[in-house]
Amino acid sequence: MSTLNKKTVEDIDVRGKKVLVRCDFNVKMEDGVITSDKRIVASLPTIQYLLDQGAKLILCSHLGRPKGEFDPAFSMAPVAKRLSELLGREVILAKDVVGEDAVAKAAALKEGEVLLLENVRFEKGETKNDPELSKKFAALADVYVNDAFGSAHRAHSSTTGVADYLPSAVGYLIQKEIEFIGGALENPKRPLVAILGGAKVSDKIGVINNLIDKCDTVIIGGGMAYTFFKAMGNEVGTSLLDKDNIENAKGMIQKARAKGVNFLLPVDNIIATEYAPDATHMRIYSDSIPDGWMGLDIGPVTAELYAKSIQNAGTVIWNGPMGVSEWENFANGTIAVAKGIAESGAISIIGGGDSAAAIKKLGFADKMSHISTGGGASLEFLEGKELPGIACIDEK
Ligand code: AMP
């Protein structure tokens, strides 16, 4: 299956039709108040396009983790209110998900009207991808559009099952993720360089494995580098070590070598006496860390080396910081890589919370081609796994 030939909203005729759109309205809330409406704002292009095309819109999403029944704490009411303000038109809120009220309100919808269903996770069948629930979703509408990339790695009724019963397409948010991440994996502008950092090898072993198959260069930084050091027979002091993955790390190094892929590990490190923002620290030119010291960042020579490898890249994929970037003393490696990407002119794809946060904090966000909207989904995508919420969509 290629992800690149999925139907998008522009490939389907929606005039006068009822379109069920699975959005990601899983907004941050505190005491019933939305603290960030970023995800609602991100959904607007698809919603606005469908309205301009004369669709009757039925929107749905999950919000938090209710336990399969109505719970006012997880109601979509605040989302309906905020969405209505952003769209400048009424958003009708159904009292249930696929019950009597939703059915009646969906049936009465006119062109240009917007109905928001209650939290899809109020239905027990949602997370079980229950076909009976999927059929009820499908019965509300004529067409299904999935635009919830953050939930695309979950096979639930509203993200996947419903597509068995309706013609389907992806919205603009998923379309962009497919174009950038799918494009980088299936048909990249070369050289393709992946930079992987962060804490745990176990979280990213599948990603590293898949990227060695696709990339010209794989660059490793962050806490996970020390498991690779250990795999090469070096000492790592008190650095992060993923003991269960030392053999896997060894296997990755051998695989990269066999495939002729450049596999870069830090050549110098910033080491500290303890895991603290103001810990005593120094630089060492070595891939062995002395007893009682821990590696908390890549060193300046490594940062320069990595930035140089990025300079000539056609495409860069970055996931995970190069050190403890939350702390000023150990943020330089991450900053150098972010700068290197911003100045490279390469197609740049940023996934993962910490790398995206570093990019935004440095003011480089608008220099990146794509900052992924889904942490878990983007990692599974990079791992080469099929995302059920995309796989279920009709091909062109
Ligand atoms: P991840 O969620 O796997 O991308 O990991 C991000 C976390 O890794 C951040 O909170 C960083 O502080 C942490 N991290 C990065 N490098 C190191 C390191 N050398 N030692 C300990 N933690 C690190």
Boltz pocket constraint, residues with backbone or C-beta under 6 A from the ligand:
constraints:
  - pocket:
      binder: B
      contacts: [[A, 197], [A, 198], [A, 199], [A, 200], [A, 203], [A, 221], [A, 222], [A, 223], [A, 224], [A, 240], [A, 295], [A, 296], [A, 297], [A, 319], [A, 320], [A, 321], [A, 322], [A, 323], [A, 324], [A, 325], [A, 326], [A, 352], [A, 354]]
      max_distance: 6.0
